[in-house]
Amino acid sequence: MIKKIKPFIPMILFGIFILISNLTNFQPGIDIFQNFLKFSKSMLKFIPAIFMILGLFEVWTNRAIIEKHLGEESGIKGYFWALVLSVSMIGGLHVAFPIAYSLYKKGASLKVIFAYITFTTVCRVPMNLFEISFMGIKFTLVRLLVSIPLMLIFSQVLSKYLSTKNYKMKINVTEE
C-alpha cells in the first residue's frame, strides 16, 4: 500500500500546504498556488501540440536516418545536427527531454543526446535574442563560444563514464 502512495507524497504534501495556506490566509502559500495554476495553464496550452509533433516524428522518421546522422558513427556531424535541432527549439527542457528520449529510441548515441540537451539549455534562438537585448551581442557570443566546447567535452566525458559502468537505458526499442 505504501509503495503505491510513495510517488504521490510530494503532491499530497503540496496539497496540504496549499489547503493550510488558504485556511490560515498565509499569503506566500496562496501566491505559490496562484503561480502553480498560471504555470499549469501555460503548460497545458502547448504540451499537447508538442506530443502530437513528437508522435509524428516517431512515425515519420526512419531509424536508419537517425543512426546515420546522430548515431555512434556520426562523429562531428552528429553534434552539428544536435546543435541545429536545439537552436530551433521552443519550450525548453520539458520539450527537449521527450525529444531526446525519442532520438535515443531511434538510435542516436548518448554523447549526441547529452550534447543536444545541453545545447538546448544554452543555444536556443529565443533565449539568445532575449539575452542580446539585455547583455549585448559581445556577451552572448563569448558565452556561446565558451559554452559550446565545454558542452561537447561534457557530453563525451559523461558518455564515456556511463560506458565504463556498462550503463544501458531501460527502454523498449522497437525495430523499424
Secondary structure, DSSP 4 states (H G I P E B T S, - for coil): -HHHHGGGHHHHHHHHHHHHHHHHT-HHHHHHHHHHHHHHHHHHHHHHHHHHHHHHHHHHS-HHHHHHHHSTT-THHHHHHHHHHHHT--STHHHHHHHHHHHHHTT--HHHHHHHHHHHHH--HHHHHHHHHHH-HHHHHHHHHHHHHHHHHHHHHHHHHHHHTT------PPP-
